Amino acid sequence: MRQIVLDTETTGLETAQGHRIIEIGCVELVNRRLTGRHYHQYINPEREVDAGAMEVHGITNEMLADKPLFSQIADEFMAFVDGAELVIHNAPFDIGFIDAELKRLGGKVSTITSVCTVMDTLLLARSKHPGQKNNLDALCKRYGVDNTQRELHGALLDAEILADVYLLMTGGQTALSLGGEDSKSGRSGVAGSEPRPLPANRPVLPVIEAVAEELAEHREKLEAIAKASGGICLWAE
């Protein structure tokens, strides 16, 4: 399964007011693993950036003056995302802006969803954590993802952060290589591990059973996990 975690920055909030994309950032996941491949591009929007938007992402008109137009990067961008599932936080916003750019080109592809499927992580977060804050910063805090570099919004950085949040929110590993190929040695299993026989005369390990109070606390913790995950808690089965 190939997924592209995507984020954009724009000149403002509404495509109906002629606002345009000024930055696209994407990172690739294959079978829920970061591949290291990414796509990042600043874009000349052919218009001014709103002051309010500039306060959010810090991208100025001067920074964009020598950047390519969307029409000049469209083929490369579409080739990168083609056929993938897009993972986007608040997907209607980014999809609306991408579709507006594609329609301006007047080509065969006028909607990104004609070549990609979409996973909206905001909707996913709301279903898992109803009644709580579910913006990216709140999810980073909830799942222990480091976002200390996120002083301003940035498409590539936000896509990288969202990739970590998405994998944790959906129960996947983000760094450990367990049961797969060791990235350095090419061996199966955990890096640096070799089978070692245990000595025949090793002492018998004592079995310490949990007391009633510990079992009750364990059950309470599992119930809390099941509630937070929408009823998905394998340990409780």
N, C-alpha and C positions, 0 to 999 in steps of 0.2 A: 504494500500500500504506500503510495507516494502522496505526501501532504506538503503544502507550502504555507507556512505561517507568514501572514502578510499584514503590513500596516502602511498607511499613507499619511502625509501631511498636506495641507491645502491652504489656499489663500483666504478662505473663510468657511462658513458653515453651510451655505446653500448653493447648490448647482443652479437653481432657478435664478439666482442673482449673478450668474456668470462666473462663479468661483471655480478655480481650477486646482489640479494636483500639482504640487511642487516637489514632492519627494515620495519615492516608493522604496520600501525595504522588505525583503523576503528571505526566509531561511527554509531549507529543505529538510524534511523528515522522510525517511524510508523505513517502513515497518517499525515506526515509533522510535527511530534512532536518528539523531542529528548527523547529517552526512558531512557537514563542513561547507557545502555549496550554498551560496547565497546570491541574491541579486539586489543591487542598491544603485539608485540613480536620483540625482537632483534634476529638476525640470524647469525650464523657463515657461511661466504660465501666460506670458503675453498680456499681463495686467499687473496691477499693484497688489501687494499683500496687505490685508486689513491689519490695522494696528493691534486689534484684539488677538488675532491669530498669531501675529509676530511675538506677542508676549508669551504665548503657549509654547511655540517651538523655536523661537529665536532666529528664524531664517529670514534674512532681509532681502529687499529688492536687489541690492547691490550684489549679494551672493549668487543670485539667480540670473544675472544679466548675461553671462557667457555660457549658460547651460543649454543643452539641446532642447528642442521642442518635443512634446509628447509624440508627435508624428514621426520624429526621427528615432525614437527609442521603442516605438510600439511593437515592431516585429520581434525585437530581442526579448522584450518583456513577455509577450504572449507565448513565445517559444519556451521560456523558462517555466511558465505556469501551466502550459497546455496539458490537459488530461488529469491534473492533480485535484485533490480536495483542498480548497483554500480554508485555512483556519484563521478567523478574523474576530477581533473583539468589537462588538457592535457592528456587525457585518453590513447592515443596510447603508450605513454612512459611506464606507469605503467602496462598496459595490456600486452605489449610486454615482460616485465621482468617476470610477473607472468606466462605467457604462456611458456617462456623459462624454468622456474623452473619445471612446470608441465610436460613438455616434457622430462626433464631429469629423472623424476620418472618412465616414461614408463608405466603409469597406463591407466585406461580406459578414464580418463578425461585429455585431453591434451591442452584444451583451456578453459579459464575462462568463455568465452561467451557461452559455451555449457550449463552452469548452471545458468548464470546471464545475465541480460541485462545491458547496459551501457549508462549513461548520461555524456557527456563531457561538463563540465561547462566552459571550455575555448571557445569552439565553441558557446555556449549559450551567453557568455559575448561578443564575437566578433559580434554576430548578433544584440545584444542590444546596443552595444557601438562601432560602427565601427570607425576605425581610431584612437582609443584611446588605452592607455596601459591597458592590461587586465590580467596582472599577479596577483597573489594573494594579494600582498601588495597594488597594485593599486586599486583592488576591495575593499579591507578593507577600504581604504581612501574614496572611492566613496560612500560606503554604511554605513560608520560610525561604522565599526567593530573594536574593540580594538585588535590590534596585537602587543602591546608593549612588550609582552613576547617573541616575535619571533626574537631573536637576531640571531639564527641559525635555519636552517630547521630541523624539527623533524616530523616524520610521524604522531604520534598521535595528537600533537598540531596543525599541519597543517590540519588534518582531522577535528578537532573540529572547527577551524577557518573557513574552507571551508563550513562546515555545516551551520554556521550562515550566511555566504555570500550567499550561495545557497538559503536559505529560504527567505532572504531579496530580492535577485535578482529576485525571482519568485513570490514575493508578499505575502509571508506568515508571520505569527507571529512566533517569536522565544522565547518569554518569557511569554506574557500575556495569561491568561486562561479566554477567553471570551465565555460565553454561554456553557461551558462544566462543568466537575466536578471540584469542588474546591479540590485541592490536599491535603489540611489539614483536611477539615471538611467532605468531601465527598458529600457536597450539590451541587446542580446545580447553575450555575450563577457565579458572581464575588465574590471572597472571602470576607467575612465580610459584604455582602450586604443583607439587609432584606427589604421587602416591607413596605413602610411607607405612609399612606394616607396623602394627602395635605389638609390643613385647608380650609373649605368652604369660609371663608372670606378673603382669600389671595388676595393681590392687583393684578390688571391686569397688566401683563408685557407689557411694550411698545414695539412696532414693529418698528425697525429702518431699513429702506430700504437702500440698497447700492446705492451710487450715480454713475453717468455714468463713472467717472474716476476709481472708485473701480471695477466696472464691467469689464472695459477694462483691468485692471491689472490682474483680476482673469482669464479672457479669455486668456491673454498672458501666464500666468503661466500654465494653462491647456494645451495649445499648446506645451509648452516646455516639459511638462511631456509626452505628446503623442509622441513627436519626440524622446525623450530619451528612451522610452519603446517600440519603434517600432510600434507605433499606438495603443498601449493598454492603454487607459485612460478612465475608466468607468465614471468618473465625467464629462467628456466632452459630454457624450451621453444624 
